[in-house]
Amino acid sequence: MEGTRQDAPPAAGGRYRWLFAYGIDGDLRFISHHDTLRLFRRALARANLPVRYSEGFNPHPKIMIPLPRPVGIASQAEAIVVETERPVDPDEALQQLRQHTPPGVQLFSVRALAPQERMRPASVRYRLETDGPPNAELRARADTLRESQQAIVERTDYETHKARSVDIRPFLMELSVTDSGVEFTLKVEGQASAKPAEVAGLLGFDATAINHRIRRLTVQWQ
């Protein structure tokens, strides 16, 4: 996500969109998607950037995180899109925002989005960090998962609270064991994908309490 300065191209209606690349770590990795948005709303206001607001009785700043991060997962590949009412100097905007984000958020870069450019994730790479080198059992589980035709997990519907079986194998593009853990890449198709904790669960970990040991490494955008 890191890049160089890029000024905003002219946009219809005086709208300009900026992609800020950032990472999140430490205790802040436990905040929710909505709390992350709230954090940036406050930081943008304190940085005095000309953020565009929606119209109506309850206007809100036009910012968007195109790939929400699961609670507990650290990341070095986050992105937030900010729409402004007028052009801004990218370097100055980046420095101003850096001054008003808390420890645990690291802003890497900013670039302008083209008028028709859409941020759609195609795949995401993660690392499951282990305590010390992976043992023989973990390596065997990884081999089994990599060679399997199906990978069935149980998901609970939030509305009906009913469990259903889902095959996440089609979303698992790559999986490898390294000296520091397991790295894997998940395909994203629209709103559908596997959850990184589900992959960890198939490797023998407690899927309900593993996110704090998972890190988002890179995102490939369409």
Secondary structure as the mmCIF struct_conf table of DSSP 4:
data_model
#
loop_
_struct_conf.conf_type_id
_struct_conf.id
_struct_conf.beg_label_comp_id
_struct_conf.beg_label_asym_id
_struct_conf.beg_label_seq_id
_struct_conf.end_label_comp_id
_struct_conf.end_label_asym_id
_struct_conf.end_label_seq_id
HELX_LH_PP_P HELX_LH_PP_P1 ASP A 7 PRO A 10
HELX_RH_3T_P HELX_RH_3T_P1 ALA A 12 GLY A 14
STRN STRN1 TYR A 16 ILE A 24
HELX_RH_3T_P HELX_RH_3T_P2 GLY A 26 PHE A 30
BEND BEND1 ILE A 31 ILE A 31
HELX_RH_AL_P HELX_RH_AL_P1 HIS A 33 ARG A 46
TURN_TY1_P TURN_TY1_P1 ALA A 47 ASN A 48
STRN STRN2 VAL A 51 VAL A 51
STRN STRN3 TYR A 53 TYR A 53
BEND BEND2 GLY A 56 ASN A 58
STRN STRN4 PRO A 61 PRO A 61
STRN STRN5 ILE A 63 MET A 64
BEND BEND3 PRO A 66 LEU A 67
HELX_LH_PP_P HELX_LH_PP_P2 PRO A 68 PRO A 70
TURN_TY1_P TURN_TY1_P2 VAL A 71 GLY A 72
STRN STRN6 ALA A 74 THR A 84
BEND BEND4 GLU A 85 ARG A 86
HELX_RH_AL_P HELX_RH_AL_P2 PRO A 90 ARG A 98
TURN_TY1_P TURN_TY1_P3 GLN A 99 HIS A 100
BEND BEND5 THR A 101 THR A 101
HELX_LH_PP_P HELX_LH_PP_P3 PRO A 102 PRO A 102
TURN_TY1_P TURN_TY1_P4 PRO A 103 GLY A 104
STRN STRN7 VAL A 105 ALA A 112
HELX_LH_PP_P HELX_LH_PP_P4 LEU A 113 ALA A 114
TURN_TY1_P TURN_TY1_P5 PRO A 115 GLN A 116
STRN STRN8 PRO A 121 GLU A 129
BEND BEND6 ASP A 131 PRO A 133
HELX_RH_AL_P HELX_RH_AL_P3 ALA A 136 GLU A 147
BEND BEND7 GLN A 149 GLN A 149
STRN STRN9 ILE A 152 THR A 156
TURN_TY1_P TURN_TY1_P6 TYR A 158 THR A 160
STRN STRN10 ALA A 163 ASP A 167
HELX_RH_3T_P HELX_RH_3T_P3 ARG A 169 PHE A 171
STRN STRN11 LEU A 172 THR A 178
TURN_TY1_P TURN_TY1_P7 ASP A 179 SER A 180
STRN STRN12 GLY A 181 LYS A 187
STRN STRN13 GLU A 189 GLU A 189
TURN_TY1_P TURN_TY1_P8 GLY A 190 GLN A 191
STRN STRN14 ALA A 192 ALA A 192
HELX_RH_AL_P HELX_RH_AL_P4 PRO A 196 LEU A 202
TURN_TY1_P TURN_TY1_P9 LEU A 203 GLY A 204
BEND BEND8 PHE A 205 PHE A 205
HELX_RH_3T_P HELX_RH_3T_P4 ALA A 207 ALA A 209
HELX_RH_3T_P HELX_RH_3T_P5 ASN A 211 ARG A 213
STRN STRN15 ILE A 214 TRP A 221
#
